[in-house]
Amino acid sequence: MATPNPEEELTRLARLVGKPLPPLVLVGGTNDFFRAEATDRLLAAVPKDAELRTVDAGAERDGGGGGEGDVDADEPAPADADVAVGLAQCPELQDLRGGGLFARSAYVVVRRGAVWWRKHGATVAALLPKFGKGCGLIVEAKKFDKRKKVVAALVKTLADSGALFDFRDLYDMPYDRSKGPFEAELCKWVVSRAAKLGVPLAPDAAWLVVMQVGKQPAELLAELERLRDRVGADAKRRPFKPEDLHGKLTCSFEATPFDLADAVLGDDRRAAWRAVRAMFERGVRSKDGKAMDSGGVFPFATSWLYNQMATSLEGRQLADSGVAPRDVAARLGIYQFGDRFAERVQRLPQDKLRRGLLALHNCQRGSRLTGEDPDVLLERFLAQWFDGVPIPTAEDLDL
């Protein structure tokens, strides 16, 4: 089953915290922002008279294997002696048996608990039926290891009972790629959060915020709060349009090689220059949200741009040979954003695309032979593409 929209998970969480909390809640998923927000809401729902203990397990070292493997079907349920050993290694769980020194009930919240759960998940499974009345455990982690049979059964039980939450990243493009980014989860989320803060945004203005600030919810929310502090909160004002935001947003900007290729082939000079600067000043994130090694940005950007430019040239050649524009994309195996590709093919002549490929090849060659900074090489390529700056020959490079 597909992981739901993070906002839908937060709505489900709101229903959960409206009642007495279950004895165990797991908050997982790849998105740090939504996991933290969910954990904060659960913390606020802990009874005021309960003894609360928060454990930051991020520094714990992993003594076992990494990642999720197959469930170990032969793994026996922990015996009482094993549970006693587990409790000795994880004393915070002792509080959950009830009858504490200062309160009859207790809650333990474990943050960044992926390694903690891998070590102590089986102990938690064995101890859960013995939790005292009004006691509970909340564990937040990017991923919950389920290789032990008893732990896998526990996680499945929690999922079935609605006590397991999975917060993925918001999609910045809709599943139906014939639609634009205004229809995507990320843009809609910005529109929704902006309205709640009293700075309503039109969809195109929300997308401008995304393009200028980045795609991380924490950064976007911080920018919306800065905008509110600057213009004041007024939920009844008409939604801001892109032109209304001129000079009101911060200069931070996040970009990827995909953004650069779209800007170059879309003949958007400003967006292309901005993308180059952003990639090398702020870095590029990989799919898992981690920063890509700086040495890989230039090869990734030039390789993807070369591929897109070569495909566009092939499409233009097909169009010039008499293939109907609506059929060009399908001929090349392009089934997403086909209309946009057809428009690009009609707009860019063969000569410009061939010259662009030559300029990009020269850019890649310069990286190998001249030792110039990659951002300087890409800026020179943009000048050759947009302004017709001459492309050096082999003789010019003394080859």
Number of C-alpha atoms within 10 A of each C-alpha: 3 4 13 13 15 22 14 12 18 19 10 14 20 15 9 17 16 9 9 11 19 17 18 20 23 22 25 26 19 16 19 21 15 24 25 18 12 22 22 11 15 19 17 11 16 20 16 8 11 17 20 19 13 13 14 13 18 14 10 13 10 12 9 9 8 10 12 13 11 9 16 13 11 8 11 10 16 16 11 12 9 14 19 14 12 21 17 12 13 15 10 17 22 15 23 26 20 20 14 15 9 10 13 18 23 28 25 23 22 23 21 23 27 23 22 24 22 23 20 18 23 23 25 23 20 19 20 19 10 13 21 18 14 19 27 26 23 22 23 26 25 19 20 24 22 23 17 22 18 22 24 20 14 19 21 14 13 17 15 10 10 15 21 19 23 22 25 20 22 21 14 18 16 16 12 11 14 13 13 12 18 19 16 19 20 24 26 19 18 24 22 15 17 25 19 13 18 20 25 26 25 20 20 16 22 27 24 18 23 22 17 20 21 18 21 17 20 13 15 22 16 12 20 24 18 15 20 17 12 11 11 13 18 14 14 10 11 11 19 16 16 16 9 11 15 8 8 12 16 12 8 14 19 24 26 19 21 14 19 23 21 16 18 21 22 17 16 13 17 10 19 24 18 17 25 24 19 20 23 17 15 14 17 21 16 11 9 10 13 9 12 14 11 13 9 10 20 21 14 14 19 19 16 16 23 18 13 17 20 16 18 25 22 17 25 23 16 19 18 15 9 9 14 12 20 14 15 24 23 13 12 13 9 14 13 15 14 19 16 12 23 21 13 19 26 15 13 16 15 18 10 14 21 14 15 25 19 17 23 25 16 18 21 19 13 17 18 10 10 10 10 11 11 19 18 14 21 23 16 16 23 21 17 18 23 15 10 13 13 10 19 13 10 9 7 8 10 6 7
